[in-house]
Amino acid sequence: MNGLVKTYNRRTGYGFIMDAEGKEYFVHRNILKKRLHSGQRVFFDGDMGPNGLYAKNVEVENVMEVGRWIDYEDSILEVVEITETDIIGREVLINKSSPKLKYGDTIVISRTMVEPIKNPA
């Protein structure tokens, strides 16, 4: 199903995903393949556990639209502009392995480097 990351705390490693009906599903970093950030759109499977609803099989939706967030390597970028050849993004989540980057830096990515590309409607 589709959902939106309502909250996610990187320090504690958990948060909540809200589905289209407004139901909230608990999510924990132990089941994630990529880091989450509040506001990201995701695909996930919902299940009921002893403590309530929880999300599993969480995948970040990588739709290339201005204003959306995308995963790129070890960072989360906000798409600022899309040209015929490049995606221009601003780093939202700091890439700890790259001391040259800081929050808000602009990054230009060749569209051929980002797969799959889904053009805005």
N, C-alpha and C positions, 0 to 999 in steps of 0.2 A: 504494500500500500504506500501511498505518498504521505509525506509529513514534513513538518517544519521543526527545526531544533528550537524549542522554546527557550531553554536555558542549558548551558553546559559549563561546568567549572573545571578547567584544566588542572587546577591544583588538587581538587578532591577526586577528579576522574569520573564524575557522574553528572547526569542532568536529565532533562525530559524532552521527549519528542511529542508534538501534538499532531494528531491526524486531522483529516478534513471535517470530521464530526465534532472536533474539540476535545476528544479523549486524550489524556496524557499517558505516555508510556515511559517508564524508567529506562535509562540507558547507562551502562557502565563501560569504562574504557577497556575492560578485559575482553569484550566481544567486538571491539572496533578494529578495523584494518587501517583507518586513517583518523586523524584527529578531527573533532567536531568543533564548531563555533556557533554560538547563538545566531539564528537567522538563516542558517543554511537549509536548503531543501534536500530531503533525503527520501530514499526508498527503504522500506523495512518490513519485516514480518512482526506482527504483534502476537503476544501470547499472554496467558494468565498464569501467574505463579502464586505461591502462598502469600506474598505480600502485595499482590495486585498486578496490574498490567505492566509488561516490560517489552522492550524492543529487542529483536535479534536480527541477524543478517542485514545490518545497516550498511547502505551504500550511499555515498554522497552523489547528488544529482549534479552533473557537470554541464549545465546549459550555459552557453556563452551568450550572455545578454549584459548590457550595460547595467550596473548596479548590483549584479549577482556576484556571489563569491564562488571561486573555483579553487580546487586543490592543484598546486603546481609544485612538483618535487616535494620539498619538506615545508612548504609555506601555504598559507591561504591568502589569496589575492582577491581584492574587489575589482571587478572589471570597470575601467573608467572610459575606455574607448575601444572600438573595434574598427580596424581598417581592412583593406583588401588583403594585406600581407601580415599584419601583426595584431596581437592582443596587447593592449596597454592596461596594466593593472597597478593597483596600489597595495602594498603589503599590509594585511590586516593582522596576521599572526607572524611574529618574528621567527625567522629561520635561525635557530641557535648555532648551526654549523657555519654560518656565514657572518663573520664579525663586521663585514663591510656594509651590511644592510641594517637599517633601523626602521622602526614603525613608521609607516607612511611613505616610504621610498617608492618611487615609480619604477616599474619593471616592464620592459618590452619583451614579449615572447613572440617568436615566429609562429604563425598559425600552423605551419607544418610540424612543429614540435609538440603541439598539444593535440592529442587524439583521445576520443573522437571529437570532432568539432561539430557543434550543432549551431547553425546560424540563427540569429534572432528572427522572429516572425515579422 
